[in-house]
Structure formats: C-alpha cells, structure tokens
C-alpha cells in the first residue's frame, strides 16, 4: 500500500506561498448588525426555521412545466437558426400564443428551483441587502452568508472545509490550476522539471471544465496529462504503474453528464490505496441526488474518506447557481491563492447564496425528493426495457439526423428533450438525452415512453463503448 503524501505536499506549497507573502485570505464581511447566522437561518419564511414539506405540491410542477412561443416552436421544428430574438419581439401573442412542454432535459433533479422556501430566502435577502458587496471574494465579495454556506457544504461532504465559487465550471478550473501550481511552487529552480511536475490522470469523458482546467495547467508547464479509457480501471492502473512521476492525481466525473453512468468509485478507492494518488471527483450530478443524505456519489458508494477534493455545483439539484470545492483547510488556502477562475471572478451575490443555503437545508430535510427521483428511474427502466443506472438517460441513436428527428417528434408531442450532437459527444454517438426529476409523476414517465416508442426502437438503442477516443 502506497503512502498518500499529498497532505505534506499541499502543506509545503502553502508554506511557500506564505513565505513569499502571496498566501491569500478570505475575510468575511458582516452585512448586518444582527446575528448573521440567525438571519440566514430564518430566510425561508417568517419563522425562525425553514419551512419544508412532506410531499409534492402544485408549485413543484413549475420546475418541469414550461412553454415556448409559437414562433420559437416553429423555428425549432424546422431547425431554423435563432439567437432568441423572437422571445422578446412581442410577436408571440400575435402569432398564436405559446406551446406548453413537459421538461425532460433539465438538471433540476429535485425540483428545488420552484421551492417557495428557497425563493423566499432569496427575496428576503434582496429586500434587506440588495445584491450585496460587489467584488471578488478576496476583495470584498465574501460575506458571513458565504461562510455559512461553505460550512454547510463541508458538513454535507464530510470534509474539513469548502470554497464556494461563482460556478461549477469555475470550481473545476480553479481546482485543476491550483493542483498544477504545486509543481512550480515546489520546483527547485522555479520552473518544474519533468519529475517535479504533477501527473494528472483524467477519464476520457470528463466534463469540459475539467479538461479546460487541465489544459491551462498544462500550458503553464506544471502538469503532464494521461487520459485513460472511460471508466477503464485496468488502463488507469497500467498508466499509473508505468509513470515514474511522484505527484499523481486522478480526476473523474462521479456521474457522467452525457452517458449517465457512474465512475467505478470502489475500484478508484482501491487504486488510491495502492498508488497513493490524490483523488478528485466532480460530483455535479450526484450532489443532493445520491446517497441517503444527499451527500453524493461518494456517500452512495461509502468511500467519502477516499475522496480528497470533491467539486460540486449549486446549479443543478440545488436549483440555484454557483459551484464549490469541498476539501481540507490547506487545500482551500492553496486554491483561493492560486485558482485563477476563483480569484478573478466576482463572488456570488448574497441573495443567491442565501437561496443556496436554504436549498442545502431543504434537500437534506425533504428526503422524499430523492426517493421520488429514484422511483422514476425504476419506472423508466421497467417501461422501456432500457437498462439505466441514474436519472440521466442517454438514448444513443447514431447519426445527427436521427437524433434531430427524434427531438422534433418529441417537441411536437409536447416534450422538451434535446438532441445531443458533436462536439458535445463523438460522431455517430448522437443521442436523445433524457433527465428525470423528483417532480415528474409516474404518468409523465408513461407518456414520455409512449412518445419515445413512436420515434425510436428501444431494442436498438446503442450501448456506448468504453473505448471512445480521449477528448484532451
């Protein structure tokens, strides 16, 4: 079993930053004379606690029931390019009103975007503080609201601390660049030699934000990149075993956004123990959805202690906006001092932070939402005969025209389901991407299956090969 020396490595890097007087600090601004924690905790309603519910209410349906103007609808049907101008032209009512659609393409997995407690949290914060101080978190944008949100997310992820970022994309970028910075900070000559660089092993189907972060770190001369075949632990083990570099990092999506499959977390944990690498996961689609408490994919597979950095988003199941990195205090210090996308971005406005904190509370207490979404997963699998493992359902149809035809048919049938095409996915793996929500009903799923059955053959849905070409 290899020793994981990353704790010592990051501590040494932070010490270098401190010795150079470039270690950055977060100084939370108190925006009220009252007790900030009590204020934030009472944002949900007029009482001193957040209001939660024991089942679906009518307002939940607004998270999956949408409409588009008739001009937009017709342009979409005929695949006419659009920059959205018809939505503000005032022609919608003149040309027949709106087409109602049932949303099966969003990432609002728990339906929290329409929850009144979360909306009230944002509204109350707006009325009392407006948007709050405007500036980067390191200047004046970081408040006691941000700190409370970070603490709640660290608790959720069972980590020592957490850093809230403007978006999930920014969080991944910051994490990858900060990890790479270790090489230059600890290089004997200032410019890392090959054996002083960080070796990053990345799944072939990782999210674009991970890829872009790695590319930037690579351009800075700090990392060497090794791409392993999608979820192929034999290939990953082979690459790591043959790599002579000492500082090794494995980064992967936990639940893949296009294919809907899970990273092999148990095998990754075993390899981490064997090789002593730093394990980073992007839990964007698993946070609040997976695990008994909504702690995410690592909680679901009982390996939270094996994950060193857990990146997440507040823009999907939380129904809000923002990203975060749950990690140790030392890693937080390094990322806030070296993560460019964090350092040079304006902090999330206070109303959104207040809403996100309310979402953490609601998601934890309304466990019926997690139960509901996994019931919809079972129903879709039973009705379609397609084997699936998550609320992300990837129906691979092959070429682009087949995917567009299917999407147009579903649109006419009243369903918002997008055709996913290159460059998002490789050529000839175009697909209809269906996502389920806790606020969908059994009847919704049945109607969708009926419509899908009319535009594709479930028996001919392609299986996605694990040997797809690396995207880095």
Residue pairs with C-beta under 8 A, 6 or more apart in sequence:
1 273
1 274
2 273
2 274
2 275
2 276
3 276
4 272
4 276
4 277
4 278
5 276
6 247
6 276
6 277
6 278
6 308
7 328
7 330
9 182
9 186
9 247
10 182
10 328
10 330
10 331
10 334
11 330
12 186
13 181
13 182
13 185
13 186
13 334
14 23
14 330
14 333
14 334
14 337
16 185
16 186
17 23
17 185
17 333
17 334
17 337
17 338
22 337
23 333
23 337
24 138
24 333
24 336
24 337
24 343
25 138
25 336
26 137
26 138
26 142
26 147
26 336
27 142
28 142
28 143
28 144
28 146
28 147
29 133
29 140
29 142
29 143
29 144
30 36
30 143
30 144
31 129
31 132
31 133
31 143
31 144
31 145
31 350
32 39
32 128
32 129
36 143
36 144
36 145
36 148
37 144
37 148
38 48
39 128
40 144
40 145
40 148
40 354
40 357
41 48
41 49
41 50
42 48
42 49
43 50
43 120
43 121
43 122
43 124
43 125
43 354
43 357
43 358
44 50
44 51
44 117
44 118
44 120
44 121
44 358
44 361
44 362
45 51
45 117
45 120
50 117
50 121
50 358
50 361
50 362
50 365
51 116
51 117
52 117
52 361
52 362
52 365
52 366
53 366
54 366
54 368
55 368
56 111
56 372
56 438
56 439
59 114
59 115
59 116
60 111
60 114
60 115
60 438
60 439
61 114
61 439
62 114
63 103
63 106
63 108
63 111
63 112
63 113
63 114
63 319
63 437
63 439
64 102
64 103
64 104
64 106
64 108
64 111
64 437
64 439
64 440
64 444
65 100
65 101
65 102
65 103
66 100
66 101
66 102
66 103
66 416
67 98
67 99
67 100
67 101
68 76
68 98
68 99
68 101
69 86
69 87
69 91
69 92
69 95
69 97
69 98
69 99
70 92
70 95
70 96
70 97
70 98
70 99
71 86
71 89
71 91
71 92
71 95
72 82
72 86
72 87
72 92
73 99
73 411
74 80
75 82
75 86
76 82
76 408
76 411
77 408
77 411
77 412
79 404
79 408
86 92
92 98
99 414
100 414
101 411
101 414
101 415
101 416
102 414
102 415
102 416
102 444
102 447
102 448
103 416
103 437
104 415
104 416
104 417
104 434
104 435
104 436
104 440
104 448
105 416
105 417
105 418
105 433
105 434
105 435
106 435
106 437
107 285
107 315
107 316
107 317
107 435
108 316
108 317
108 319
108 437
109 285
109 288
109 289
109 316
109 317
109 373
109 391
109 435
109 436
109 437
109 438
110 288
110 289
110 317
110 318
110 319
110 363
110 366
110 369
110 370
110 373
110 437
110 438
110 439
111 319
111 369
111 437
111 438
111 439
112 118
112 317
112 318
112 319
112 320
112 359
112 362
112 363
112 369
113 319
113 320
114 319
114 439
115 319
115 358
115 359
115 362
117 358
117 362
118 319
118 320
118 355
118 358
118 359
118 362
119 355
120 358
121 351
121 354
121 355
121 357
121 358
122 351
122 352
122 354
122 355
122 358
123 351
124 354
125 132
125 145
125 350
125 351
125 353
125 354
125 355
126 351
129 350
129 351
130 350
131 349
131 350
131 351
132 141
132 143
132 145
132 349
132 350
132 351
133 140
133 141
133 143
133 347
134 140
134 141
134 346
135 141
135 346
135 347
136 343
136 344
136 345
136 346
136 347
137 146
137 164
137 336
137 342
137 347
138 336
138 343
141 346
141 347
141 348
142 347
143 347
143 350
143 353
145 350
145 353
145 354
145 357
146 164
146 347
146 348
146 353
148 357
149 164
149 353
149 356
149 357
149 360
150 161
150 162
150 163
150 164
150 324
151 162
152 357
152 360
152 361
153 162
153 164
153 312
153 324
153 326
153 360
154 160
154 161
154 162
154 326
156 287
156 293
156 294
156 295
156 326
156 360
156 364
157 295
157 296
157 298
157 304
157 310
157 312
157 326
158 295
158 299
158 304
158 305
159 310
159 326
159 327
159 328
160 327
160 328
160 329
161 326
161 327
161 328
161 329
161 331
161 332
162 324
162 325
162 326
162 327
162 332
163 171
163 174
163 324
163 325
163 327
163 332
163 335
163 336
163 339
163 342
164 322
164 323
164 324
164 347
164 348
164 353
165 171
165 174
165 322
165 323
165 324
165 325
165 339
165 341
165 342
165 345
166 322
166 323
166 341
166 342
166 345
166 346
166 347
166 348
167 313
167 315
167 321
167 322
167 323
168 209
168 282
168 284
168 311
168 312
168 313
168 314
168 315
168 316
168 322
168 323
169 208
169 209
169 212
169 323
169 341
170 209
170 323
170 341
170 342
170 345
171 209
171 311
171 312
171 313
171 323
171 324
171 325
171 341
171 342
172 207
172 209
172 210
172 212
172 213
172 282
172 311
172 323
173 209
173 212
173 213
173 216
173 339
173 340
173 341
174 213
174 325
174 335
174 339
174 340
174 341
174 342
174 343
175 213
175 280
175 309
175 311
175 325
175 335
175 339
176 200
176 210
176 213
176 214
176 216
176 217
176 251
177 213
177 216
177 217
177 220
177 338
177 339
177 340
177 341
178 331
178 334
178 335
178 337
178 338
178 339
179 198
179 200
179 217
179 223
179 249
179 278
179 280
180 198
180 200
180 214
180 216
180 217
180 218
180 220
180 222
180 223
181 217
181 220
181 222
181 334
181 338
182 198
182 222
182 247
182 334
183 192
183 196
183 197
183 198
183 221
183 222
183 223
183 247
184 190
184 191
184 192
184 220
184 221
184 222
186 192
186 196
187 193
187 196
188 196
191 221
192 221
192 222
194 224
194 245
195 244
195 245
195 246
197 221
197 222
197 223
197 224
197 245
197 247
198 217
198 222
198 223
198 224
198 245
198 247
198 248
198 249
199 223
199 224
199 226
199 243
199 245
199 247
199 248
199 249
200 214
200 217
200 223
200 224
200 225
200 226
200 249
200 250
200 251
201 226
201 227
201 228
201 236
201 239
201 240
201 248
201 249
201 250
201 251
201 277
202 210
202 211
202 214
202 225
202 226
202 227
202 228
202 250
202 251
202 252
202 472
203 227
203 228
203 230
203 231
203 251
203 252
203 253
203 263
204 227
204 228
204 229
204 230
204 468
204 469
204 470
204 471
205 230
205 253
205 256
205 258
205 259
205 468
205 471
206 251
206 252
206 253
206 282
206 471
207 253
207 257
207 282
207 284
209 282
210 251
210 253
210 282
211 471
211 472
213 341
214 223
214 225
214 251
214 472
215 472
216 340
217 223
218 224
218 225
224 245
225 472
226 239
226 243
227 470
227 471
227 472
228 235
228 236
228 239
229 235
229 466
229 467
229 468
229 470
230 256
230 259
230 466
230 467
230 468
231 261
231 263
231 264
231 466
232 466
232 467
233 264
233 267
233 268
233 271
236 250
236 271
237 271
237 274
237 275
240 248
240 250
240 271
240 275
240 277
241 275
248 275
248 276
248 277
248 278
249 277
249 278
249 279
249 280
250 268
250 271
250 272
250 277
250 278
250 279
250 280
251 280
251 281
251 282
252 263
252 268
252 280
252 281
252 282
253 263
253 281
253 282
253 284
253 285
254 262
254 263
254 265
254 281
254 282
254 283
254 285
254 286
254 296
254 297
254 298
255 261
255 262
255 263
255 283
255 284
255 285
255 286
255 289
255 290
255 297
255 390
255 392
256 262
256 263
256 285
256 392
257 284
257 285
257 392
258 392
258 394
258 420
258 424
258 425
258 431
258 433
259 392
259 394
259 464
260 388
260 389
260 390
260 391
260 392
260 393
260 394
261 389
261 390
261 464
262 297
262 301
262 389
262 390
263 281
263 297
265 297
265 298
265 301
265 303
266 301
266 303
268 279
268 303
268 306
269 279
269 303
269 306
271 277
272 279
272 306
273 306
278 308
278 309
279 306
279 307
279 308
279 309
280 307
280 308
280 309
280 310
280 311
281 297
281 298
281 307
281 309
281 310
281 311
282 311
282 312
283 296
283 297
283 298
283 310
283 311
283 312
284 311
284 312
284 313
284 316
285 316
285 317
285 390
285 392
286 296
286 297
286 298
286 300
287 294
287 295
287 296
287 312
287 313
287 316
287 317
287 318
288 294
288 296
288 317
288 318
288 359
288 363
288 370
289 296
289 317
289 370
289 373
289 391
290 296
290 297
290 299
290 300
291 297
291 298
291 299
291 300
292 299
293 299
293 364
294 317
294 363
294 364
294 367
294 370
295 304
296 310
296 312
298 304
298 306
298 307
298 310
308 327
308 328
308 331
309 325
309 326
309 327
309 331
310 325
310 326
310 327
311 323
311 324
311 325
311 326
312 323
312 324
312 325
312 326
313 322
313 323
313 324
314 320
314 321
314 322
314 323
314 324
314 356
314 359
315 321
315 322
315 323
317 363
318 356
318 359
318 360
318 363
319 359
320 352
320 355
320 356
320 359
321 348
321 352
321 356
322 348
322 352
322 353
322 356
325 331
325 332
325 335
327 335
335 342
336 342
336 343
337 343
348 356
363 369
368 438
369 438
370 438
372 438
372 439
373 391
373 436
373 437
373 438
374 391
375 442
376 391
376 436
376 437
376 438
376 440
376 442
376 445
377 388
377 390
377 391
377 436
379 442
379 445
379 446
380 386
380 388
380 393
380 434
380 436
380 445
380 449
381 387
381 388
383 445
383 446
383 449
384 449
384 452
384 458
385 458
385 459
386 393
386 395
386 458
386 461
391 435
391 436
391 437
392 433
392 434
392 435
393 433
393 434
393 435
393 436
394 420
394 431
394 433
394 464
395 406
395 431
395 432
395 433
395 434
395 452
395 456
395 461
396 429
396 430
396 431
396 461
396 462
396 463
396 464
397 403
397 406
397 430
397 431
397 432
397 456
397 461
397 462
398 428
398 429
398 430
398 462
399 428
399 430
400 419
400 421
400 422
400 430
402 430
402 456
403 419
403 420
403 421
403 430
403 431
403 432
404 419
404 421
405 455
406 417
406 419
406 432
406 452
406 455
406 456
407 417
407 418
407 419
407 432
409 451
409 454
409 455
410 416
410 417
410 432
410 448
410 451
410 452
410 455
411 417
413 451
413 454
414 451
415 448
415 451
417 432
417 433
417 434
417 448
418 432
418 433
419 430
419 431
419 432
420 430
420 431
420 432
420 433
421 430
422 430
425 431
426 468
426 469
429 462
429 464
429 468
432 452
432 456
434 448
434 452
436 445
452 458
